[in-house]
Amino acid sequence: QVQLRESGGDSIGPGGSLRLDCRTNGFSFSDYDMSWYRQAPGKERELVATISSSGERTTYADAVKRRFVIRRDNAKNTAILFMNSLKVDDTAVYFCNAQRGRSVFWGQGTQVTVGS
């Protein structure tokens, strides 16, 4: 059974940092590109960051460049999102995504709330 379990979401003040983990099982993790998406209230889900299956390539949304870092640990079947200098606009549910061609898996999401 395929499982993607996000963790690490929290409520934090502006300027703070969080680490989100996506622990997976049930599929060949090292063959899949991994991404983090987010969805704020009343808005569409948006892509935040992607890391290639090998970990050699990463891409980021303009809104998070130079603040967020995506990594993966293929030995632990885990994708990680380091979030720094958090802003109120980063408030959203963050979802983990695995994709290989037409094969796509999603996690249930973890809430990140940034506010004073």
Phi, psi and omega per residue, in radians:
Q1 nan 2.259 3.138
V2 -1.320 2.296 3.092
Q3 -2.402 2.340 2.967
L4 -2.205 2.066 -3.065
R5 -2.103 1.920 3.085
E6 -1.458 2.600 3.054
S7 -2.644 2.863 3.081
G8 1.868 -0.154 3.106
G9 -1.125 2.590 -3.070
D10 -2.868 3.029 2.990
S11 -1.745 2.299 -3.012
I12 -2.621 2.707 3.132
G13 -1.410 2.805 3.094
P14 -0.979 2.452 -3.108
G15 1.578 -0.152 -3.122
G16 -1.383 3.119 -3.113
S17 -2.273 2.582 3.058
L18 -2.444 2.727 3.010
R19 -2.128 2.195 3.061
L20 -1.843 2.349 3.062
D21 -1.977 2.537 3.022
C22 -2.192 1.771 3.124
R23 -1.611 2.332 -3.023
T24 -2.227 2.791 2.934
N25 -2.803 2.890 3.092
G26 1.634 -0.013 3.069
F27 -2.619 2.968 -3.093
S28 -1.422 1.525 -2.993
F29 -0.921 -0.771 -3.029
S30 -1.207 -0.165 3.109
D31 -1.638 -0.092 -3.011
Y32 -1.929 2.420 2.871
D33 -1.213 2.487 3.138
M34 -2.065 2.430 -3.132
S35 -2.366 2.758 2.937
W36 -2.009 2.314 3.022
Y37 -2.051 2.880 3.031
R38 -2.507 2.686 3.106
Q39 -2.411 2.030 3.088
A40 -1.556 2.762 3.141
P41 -0.969 2.250 3.107
G42 1.335 0.100 -3.111
K43 -2.131 2.847 3.098
E44 -1.360 2.732 3.067
R45 -1.159 2.383 -3.116
E46 -2.247 2.605 3.112
L47 -1.330 2.313 -3.136
V48 -1.784 -0.889 -3.086
A49 -2.799 2.649 3.118
T50 -2.360 2.491 3.016
I51 -2.230 2.364 -3.112
S52 -1.195 2.903 -3.078
S53 -1.005 -0.623 -3.135
S54 -1.450 -0.273 -3.074
G55 1.518 0.028 -3.043
E56 -1.397 -0.442 -3.089
R57 -2.119 2.376 3.062
T58 -2.305 2.555 3.042
T59 -2.363 2.653 -3.068
Y60 -2.390 2.581 2.954
A61 -1.151 2.581 -3.125
D62 -0.980 -0.601 -3.056
A63 -1.159 -0.334 -3.071
V64 -2.083 -0.031 -3.138
K65 -0.988 2.465 3.128
R66 1.207 0.043 3.039
R67 -2.061 -0.620 -3.104
F68 -1.901 2.604 3.078
V69 -2.339 2.256 3.090
I70 -1.818 2.407 3.115
R71 -2.439 2.940 3.061
R72 -2.516 2.615 3.065
D73 -2.148 1.707 -3.065
N74 -1.187 -0.398 3.096
A75 -1.256 -0.479 -3.116
K76 -1.888 0.076 -3.141
N77 0.939 0.772 -3.026
T78 -2.299 2.358 2.989
A79 -1.867 2.530 -3.024
I80 -2.297 2.466 3.035
L81 -2.188 2.017 3.044
F82 -1.601 2.186 -3.063
M83 -2.088 2.057 -3.114
N84 -2.102 2.836 3.114
S85 0.837 0.861 -3.048
L86 -1.117 2.519 -3.136
K87 -2.065 2.817 3.096
V88 -0.989 -0.629 -3.132
D89 -1.187 -0.188 3.078
D90 -1.427 -0.101 3.115
T91 -1.060 2.159 -3.088
A92 -3.104 2.967 2.884
V93 -1.558 2.238 -3.104
Y94 -1.796 2.249 -3.074
F95 -2.027 2.465 3.037
C96 -1.616 2.481 -3.101
N97 -2.397 2.374 3.038
A98 -2.080 2.330 -3.111
Q99 -2.487 2.349 2.994
R100 -2.500 1.825 -3.045
G101 1.065 -2.195 3.140
R102 -1.547 -0.046 3.119
S103 -1.500 2.024 -3.055
V104 -2.330 2.334 3.091
F105 -2.235 2.578 3.139
W106 -2.224 2.606 2.946
G107 -1.570 3.140 -3.089
Q108 -1.540 -0.261 3.083
G109 1.723 2.724 3.063
T110 -2.407 2.411 -3.021
Q111 -1.483 2.270 2.996
V112 -2.062 2.161 3.135
T113 -2.155 2.150 -3.136
V114 -2.028 2.053 -3.119
G115 -2.916 2.758 -3.124
S116 -1.407 nan nan
